[in-house]
Amino acid sequence: MAVSANRLELLQIADAVAREKSIDRMVVIEAMQDAMEKAAKGRYGAETEIKVEINPRSGETRMWRLLEIVETVEETSRQVDLKHAQIKSPEAKVGDFLTEPLPPMEFGRIAAQSAKQVIVQRVRDAERERMYDEYVNRIGEIVNGSVKRVEYGNVIVDLGRGEAIIRRDELIPREMFRYGDRVRAYVYDVRREQRGPQIFLSRTHPQFMAKLFMQEVPEIYDGVITIRSIARDPGSRAKIAVTSSDSSIDPVGACVGMRGSRVQAVVGELQGEKIDIIPWTDSIADLVVSALQPADVAKVVLDEQAERIEVVVPDEQLSLAIGRRGQNVRLASQLIGWDIDILTEQEESERRQKEFTERSGLFMQALDVDEMVAQLLASEGFSSVEELAYIDANEIATIEGFDEETAGEIQNRATEYLAAIDRAHDDERKALGVQDELYEIAGLTAAMLAALGKEEIKTIEDFAGCASDDLIGWSERKDGETKRFEGTFKDFPVSREEAEDMIMQARIKAGWIAAEDLPPVEDAETDDVATDEVSA
């Protein structure tokens, strides 16, 4: 076939391929140009620079050889000297390219096969790029397709204009698919791979459930109801927390639907997965009570720093709160994002009794008092010797059987006990080589300095180089579980704000920053007064 033999046929082929592969027509034409260039190089020499152009309207094909204009010719097939170039083009200069038209050429069998491979490869690359661009923007959507084949438990899905994969671990347990089955799944990732873009689908992703509810509940689609959190045990049970921006709309009722029609549609798609729908609230305590339903909760204790919740339930409700294989409490923990510890009322009572005994023993040892006095102090809510030392003596004197003289004596003994401990810690601090200068940082005690010394933090510069996480620890959440990493001040009641303030003081003393460079601190006292007045 001559290149110039049938112009219309070239354009018809380009149009047909572009329509079939859903790619741009110019991509096919450019692929034909590259194929012709490769075939021409086979005839004129691989080192020859050849340019082919196909007119996208008329189909006319033109072919040139490009020669670089140089002072001294080193490659005759690619270069020409300036003198000969100016004969053909008087305006030519070194660095330009001289074009020489080439006649139309016939494609032999080998050249035609080579051209076909170039065109097929370019079209395939364009098709892959088109598919990647299309589906990378659909991450987070639900797609429909049919099962093309099942390989080692992984389901290959035909999406019509591409293929996707649902890995075995992204399928709902005990879910079986056969060739031709229709399937809905969530697009959670699209990657460029060596063999083309790979589209990854999931039926176990929490957002798959969220998107299903969005399709079934118009209020979620319109944004009136918001899904705040989802926790799933795929194929078994799920918990979903919802909230409404319109006080007249019940978010739970809207998601359940008339006689459960809306939630049942989602349950049916998820192979019978039971779904608990609870109202979201910013109160963590109220949220955990709702999340642990159907179990009754008697008491909730929050540890905000460690993001941990202690829940007390009646003895007969323990198994219900924990759930089968810990499912109920695990899903509640994932939903809220905090760790949850479940205790029965009996276990809490035993623990409280143990704490009472330990505090009584501490007071007997530290204050040198008899058991009855120590138990009276513990029963009044005093938990440490520090409280007794720094509290108003009148509060101790109000305890039945105590007077001002007794209260004063107890405070004196508490102060002496703490002073002895401070002296011991200070001796330890000196033995560890911790500098006296660190005492200038407000908030640091002898016990804290001894703890710093054990971590080889001995100077102002050492302390200035610390981060707040180094001092108070940090938490990392992975796979629904929180792991706690302890800091140097794990045994001291130091908040993150206090730790950051101490570090900032050290950096100022070390000369790393100037005090005037710090942002102004808002007057918290005025805010507190205003808050108290509102509360009152």
C-alpha positions in Angstrom: 0.0 0.0 0.0 1.4 3.4 -0.9 1.4 6.0 1.8 -0.3 8.5 -0.6 -2.6 5.9 -2.2 -5.8 6.3 -0.2 -6.1 9.4 2.0 -9.6 8.8 3.0 -8.9 5.2 4.1 -6.3 6.5 6.6 -8.8 8.9 8.2 -11.5 6.2 8.2 -9.2 3.8 10.1 -8.2 6.5 12.6 -11.9 7.4 13.2 -12.9 3.7 13.7 -10.1 3.0 16.1 -10.7 6.2 18.1 -14.4 5.3 18.5 -13.8 1.7 19.4 -11.1 2.5 22.1 -12.8 5.8 23.3 -9.6 7.8 22.7 -8.8 11.0 20.9 -8.7 10.8 17.1 -5.4 12.8 17.0 -3.8 10.1 19.2 -4.4 7.5 16.5 -3.2 9.8 13.8 0.0 10.6 15.7 0.5 6.9 16.2 0.2 6.4 12.4 2.8 9.2 11.9 5.2 7.5 14.3 4.7 4.1 12.5 5.5 5.7 9.2 8.6 7.4 10.6 9.8 4.0 11.9 9.1 2.3 8.6 10.9 5.1 6.7 14.0 4.8 8.9 14.1 1.1 8.0 14.5 2.2 4.4 16.7 5.3 4.7 18.7 4.3 7.7 18.0 4.2 11.4 20.3 7.1 12.1 18.3 9.3 9.7 16.0 11.9 11.2 12.6 11.6 9.4 9.4 13.6 10.0 6.0 12.4 8.8 2.8 14.5 8.9 -0.7 13.4 8.1 -3.3 16.2 7.5 -6.2 15.3 9.9 -8.7 16.8 7.4 -7.6 15.7 4.0 -5.5 12.7 4.9 -2.6 14.0 2.8 0.7 12.5 3.9 4.0 14.4 3.7 7.5 13.1 4.6 10.8 14.9 5.1 14.3 14.2 6.1 15.7 16.6 8.7 19.4 17.7 8.5 21.0 19.7 11.2 23.1 22.7 10.0 26.6 22.6 11.5 30.1 24.1 10.8 31.8 20.7 10.4 29.9 17.6 9.2 30.5 14.5 11.3 27.4 12.4 10.3 26.4 12.9 6.7 23.0 11.2 7.2 21.9 13.7 9.9 24.0 16.8 9.2 24.8 19.3 6.5 27.4 22.2 6.4 26.3 25.8 6.4 27.6 26.5 2.9 25.5 23.8 1.2 22.5 24.7 3.4 22.6 28.3 2.3 22.4 27.3 -1.4 18.9 25.9 -0.7 17.9 28.4 2.0 19.9 31.7 2.1 18.6 32.5 5.6 19.9 29.2 7.1 22.2 29.4 10.1 24.1 27.0 12.3 21.7 25.1 14.7 18.7 25.2 12.3 17.4 22.2 10.5 17.2 21.8 6.8 14.2 19.8 5.4 14.4 17.7 2.3 11.1 16.2 1.0 11.0 12.5 0.5 8.9 10.6 -2.0 6.0 8.4 -1.0 7.1 4.9 -0.1 5.6 1.4 -0.4 5.2 -0.6 2.8 6.6 -4.1 2.5 5.3 -7.0 4.6 7.9 -6.5 7.4 7.5 -2.7 7.4 3.7 -3.0 7.5 3.9 -5.4 10.5 6.3 -3.1 12.3 4.1 -0.1 11.7 1.1 -2.1 13.0 2.9 -2.9 16.2 3.8 0.8 16.8 0.2 1.8 16.2 -1.2 -0.9 18.5 1.2 0.0 21.3 0.5 3.7 21.1 -3.3 3.1 21.0 -3.0 0.7 24.0 -1.0 3.3 25.9 -3.5 6.0 25.1 -6.4 3.7 26.2 -4.7 3.0 29.5 -4.0 6.7 30.2 -7.7 7.4 29.4 -8.8 4.7 31.7 -6.5 6.0 34.5 -7.7 9.6 34.1 -11.3 8.4 34.2 -11.2 6.2 37.3 -8.6 8.2 39.4 -11.3 10.9 39.6 -13.9 8.3 40.7 -12.0 7.2 43.8 -14.6 7.2 46.6 -17.5 6.3 44.3 -19.5 3.1 43.9 -19.3 1.4 40.5 -21.3 -1.4 38.9 -19.9 -4.2 36.8 -20.1 -7.9 36.0 -17.8 -10.7 37.2 -15.4 -11.6 34.4 -13.4 -14.3 36.2 -12.3 -15.4 39.7 -8.6 -16.0 40.2 -7.4 -17.5 43.6 -10.3 -15.9 45.4 -9.8 -12.5 43.7 -12.7 -11.3 41.6 -12.0 -9.6 38.3 -14.8 -7.2 37.4 -15.6 -5.9 33.9 -16.6 -2.3 34.2 -17.4 -1.9 30.5 -14.5 0.3 29.6 -11.9 -1.3 31.8 -11.2 -4.0 34.4 -11.0 -3.8 38.2 -10.1 -6.2 40.9 -11.7 -7.0 44.3 -9.0 -8.8 46.3 -10.0 -11.7 48.5 -9.6 -9.6 51.7 -11.8 -6.9 50.3 -14.7 -9.3 49.8 -17.4 -9.9 52.5 -16.7 -13.2 54.2 -18.5 -16.2 52.8 -19.4 -14.1 49.7 -19.3 -16.1 46.4 -19.3 -14.7 42.9 -19.6 -16.5 39.6 -19.0 -15.5 36.0 -21.6 -13.0 34.8 -22.8 -12.0 38.3 -23.6 -8.3 38.8 -21.5 -6.7 41.5 -21.4 -3.3 43.2 -18.2 -2.1 44.9 -16.3 0.9 46.2 -13.4 2.4 44.3 -10.7 2.9 47.0 -7.5 3.1 44.9 -6.3 3.5 41.3 -2.6 2.9 40.5 -0.4 3.1 37.5 1.1 -0.4 37.0 3.5 -1.8 34.5 0.7 -3.5 32.6 -1.6 -0.5 32.7 -3.7 1.2 35.4 -5.1 -1.1 38.2 -8.4 -0.3 39.7 -9.0 -1.7 43.2 -12.5 -2.2 44.5 -13.7 -3.1 48.0 -16.9 -4.3 49.6 -15.6 -4.2 53.1 -14.5 -0.6 53.2 -16.5 1.5 55.7 -17.1 4.1 53.1 -18.9 1.5 50.9 -21.6 1.4 53.6 -21.6 5.2 53.7 -22.1 5.5 49.9 -24.9 2.8 50.0 -26.7 4.9 52.7 -26.2 8.0 50.5 -28.0 6.2 47.6 -30.9 5.0 49.8 -31.3 8.1 52.1 -32.0 11.4 50.2 -31.3 13.4 53.3 -27.7 12.1 53.4 -27.3 12.9 49.7 -28.6 16.4 50.2 -26.3 17.0 53.1 -29.0 17.4 55.8 -27.8 14.3 57.6 -24.1 13.6 58.0 -22.4 10.3 58.6 -19.9 11.1 61.3 -18.3 7.7 61.9 -18.6 4.1 60.8 -17.2 0.9 62.2 -17.6 -2.5 60.4 -17.1 -6.1 61.1 -17.8 -7.0 57.4 -20.6 -9.6 56.9 -21.5 -9.6 60.6 -22.2 -6.3 62.3 -21.7 -2.6 61.9 -22.2 0.6 63.8 -22.9 4.0 62.2 -23.2 7.4 63.9 -25.3 10.0 62.2 -26.2 13.6 62.9 -28.7 16.1 61.4 -28.2 19.8 60.7 -32.0 20.2 60.8 -33.5 19.8 64.3 -36.8 18.7 62.8 -35.3 15.7 61.2 -34.5 12.6 63.2 -31.2 11.2 61.7 -31.7 7.7 63.0 -35.3 7.5 61.8 -34.4 8.8 58.4 -31.7 6.2 57.9 -34.0 3.4 59.1 -36.9 4.5 56.8 -40.5 3.4 56.8 -40.7 0.0 58.4 -36.9 -0.3 58.0 -37.0 -0.1 54.2 -34.0 2.0 53.8 -31.6 0.2 56.1 -32.9 -3.2 54.9 -31.8 -2.2 51.3 -28.3 -1.6 52.6 -28.4 -4.8 54.7 -29.4 -6.8 51.7 -26.5 -5.5 49.6 -24.1 -6.4 52.5 -25.2 -10.0 52.8 -27.3 -9.5 55.9 -24.8 -7.5 57.9 -26.6 -6.1 61.0 -26.4 -2.4 61.3 -26.7 -0.3 64.5 -27.6 3.3 63.8 -26.9 5.7 66.7 -27.2 9.5 67.0 -23.8 11.3 67.1 -23.1 13.7 69.9 -20.0 15.8 70.8 -20.2 14.4 74.3 -17.9 11.3 74.4 -19.6 10.0 77.5 -23.1 10.1 75.9 -21.7 8.7 72.6 -20.1 5.6 74.3 -23.4 4.9 76.1 -25.2 4.8 72.7 -22.4 2.9 71.0 -22.5 0.1 73.6 -26.2 -0.5 73.2 -28.1 -2.8 73.8 -26.0 -3.0 77.0 -26.9 -0.7 79.9 -24.1 1.5 81.2 -23.9 2.5 84.9 -20.9 4.8 84.8 -18.4 6.3 82.4 -14.9 7.6 83.3 -12.9 9.5 80.7 -9.1 9.8 80.4 -8.8 12.5 77.8 -5.0 12.6 77.7 -4.7 8.9 76.9 -8.0 8.9 74.9 -9.3 6.0 77.1 -12.7 5.3 78.4 -13.6 3.2 81.4 -17.2 1.9 81.3 -18.9 0.3 84.3 -21.9 -2.0 83.6 -24.1 -4.1 85.8 -22.7 -7.6 86.4 -25.3 -9.3 84.3 -24.7 -6.9 81.4 -21.0 -7.7 81.0 -21.3 -10.3 78.2 -23.8 -8.1 76.4 -21.5 -5.1 76.5 -18.5 -7.0 75.3 -20.4 -8.9 72.6 -19.5 -12.2 70.9 -15.7 -12.4 70.6 -15.5 -8.8 71.8 -17.3 -7.5 68.8 -19.6 -5.0 70.5 -17.0 -3.2 72.4 -14.5 -3.4 69.5 -16.9 -1.7 67.1 -17.8 0.9 69.7 -14.1 1.7 70.2 -13.6 2.0 66.4 -16.6 4.2 66.1 -15.5 6.7 68.8 -11.8 6.5 68.2 -11.0 5.9 71.9 -10.0 2.7 73.7 -12.8 1.3 75.9 -12.3 -0.8 79.1 -15.3 -2.6 80.4 -15.7 -3.3 84.2 -18.6 -4.8 86.1 -19.9 -3.0 89.2 -18.4 -5.7 91.4 -14.9 -5.3 89.8 -15.1 -1.5 90.2 -16.2 -1.9 93.8 -13.2 -4.3 94.5 -10.8 -1.8 92.8 -12.2 1.1 94.8 -11.7 -0.9 98.0 -8.1 -1.7 96.9 -7.4 1.9 96.2 -8.9 2.9 99.6 -6.7 0.4 101.4 -3.6 1.6 99.5 -4.3 5.3 100.3 -5.0 4.4 104.0 -1.6 2.6 104.1 0.1 5.5 102.5 -1.3 8.0 105.0 -0.3 5.7 108.0 3.2 5.4 106.7 3.7 9.0 105.6 1.9 10.8 108.4 2.6 8.3 111.2 -1.0 8.1 112.2 -3.2 5.1 113.3 -5.4 3.2 110.9 -8.6 4.9 112.0 -7.3 8.4 111.2 -5.8 7.2 107.8 -9.2 5.7 106.8 -11.0 8.9 107.8 -8.8 10.9 105.5 -9.1 8.4 102.6 -12.9 8.2 103.0 -13.1 12.0 102.8 -11.6 11.8 99.3 -8.0 12.7 99.9 -5.9 10.7 97.5 -2.3 11.9 98.1 -0.1 13.5 100.7 0.3 16.6 98.5 -3.4 17.3 98.8 -3.2 17.2 102.6 -0.1 19.5 102.6 -1.4 22.2 100.4 -5.2 22.3 101.1 -6.8 24.8 103.5 -6.4 23.4 107.1 -10.0 24.3 107.8 -11.2 21.6 105.4 -9.3 18.9 107.3 -10.6 20.4 110.6 -14.2 19.9 109.4 -13.8 16.1 109.4 -15.7 14.6 112.2 -13.5 14.0 115.2 -10.8 16.4 114.0 -10.1 19.9 115.3 -7.8 22.8 114.2 -4.8 21.5 116.2 -5.2 18.0 114.7 -5.5 19.4 111.2 -2.4 21.6 111.7 -0.4 18.6 113.0 -1.4 16.5 110.0 -0.4 19.3 107.6 2.9 19.7 109.3 3.6 16.0 109.1 2.6 16.0 105.4 4.9 18.9 104.6 7.8 17.3 106.4 7.2 14.0 104.5 7.2 15.8 101.1 10.3 17.8 102.1 12.1 14.6 102.9 11.1 13.1 99.6 12.3 16.3 97.8 15.7 16.1 99.5 16.0 12.5 98.5 15.2 13.4 94.9 17.5 16.3 94.9 20.4 14.1 96.1 19.5 11.7 93.3 19.4 14.6 90.8 22.9 15.8 91.9 24.3 12.3 91.6 23.0 12.1 88.1 24.7 15.4 87.1 21.5 17.4 86.4 22.3 21.1 86.6 20.9 23.4 89.3 19.9 25.9 86.5 17.0 23.7 85.6 15.3 24.7 88.8 14.7 28.1 87.2 12.1 26.6 84.9 8.7 27.1 86.6 6.9 23.8 87.2 10.0 21.5 87.4 10.4 19.7 90.7 13.3 17.7 92.2 11.5 14.4 91.3 11.0 15.6 87.7 14.7 16.6 87.5 15.7 13.1 88.7 13.5 11.6 86.0 15.1 13.8 83.4 18.6 12.8 84.6 17.7 9.1 84.1 17.0 10.0 80.4 20.4 11.9 80.1 18.7 15.3 80.0 21.0 17.3 82.3 21.3 20.9 81.0 19.0 23.7 79.8 20.1 22.9 76.2 19.2 19.3 76.6 15.7 20.2 78.0 15.2 22.9 75.3 15.8 20.2 72.6 12.9 18.1 73.9 9.4 17.8 72.4 6.2 17.7 74.5 5.8 14.0 73.3 9.1 13.2 74.9 7.9 14.4 78.2 4.3 13.3 78.4 4.2 10.5 75.9 2.0 10.0 72.8 -0.5 7.6 71.4 -0.6 5.9 68.0 -3.8 4.4 66.6 -3.5 1.5 64.1 -6.1 -1.1 63.0 -8.6 0.3 65.4 -6.3 -0.1 68.5 -4.4 2.6 70.3 -0.9 2.0 71.5 0.5 4.2 74.3 4.1 5.3 74.4 5.1 6.7 77.8 7.1 9.9 78.3 9.7 10.9 80.9 7.0 12.6 83.0 4.7 9.5 83.0 4.5 9.5 86.8 3.7 13.2 87.1 0.4 15.0 86.4 1.8 17.3 83.6 -0.5 18.3 80.8 0.7 18.9 77.2 0.3 22.7 77.6 2.4 22.7 80.7 5.1 20.6 79.1 5.2 22.9 76.1 5.4 26.0 78.4 8.4 24.4 80.3 10.2 23.7 77.0 9.6 27.2 75.8 11.1 28.6 79.0 14.2 26.5 78.5 14.5 27.7 74.9 14.4 31.3 76.0 17.0 30.7 78.7 19.2 28.8 76.2 19.0 31.8 73.9 17.3 29.9 71.0 14.4 32.4 70.9 13.6 35.7 72.4 10.7 36.2 74.8 9.4 39.1 72.7 9.1 36.8 69.7 6.4 34.7 71.4 2.8 35.4 70.5 0.8 37.2 73.2 -1.1 35.1 75.7 -4.8 35.8 76.0 -6.1 36.8 79.3 -7.7 33.6 80.5 -8.8 35.1 83.8 -11.4 37.4 82.2 -12.7 34.4 80.2 -13.0 32.4 83.3 -15.0 35.1 85.1 -17.4 35.4 82.2 -17.8 31.6 82.1 -18.5 31.5 85.8 -21.1 34.2 85.6 -22.9 32.4 82.7 -22.8 29.1 84.6 -24.2 30.7 87.8 
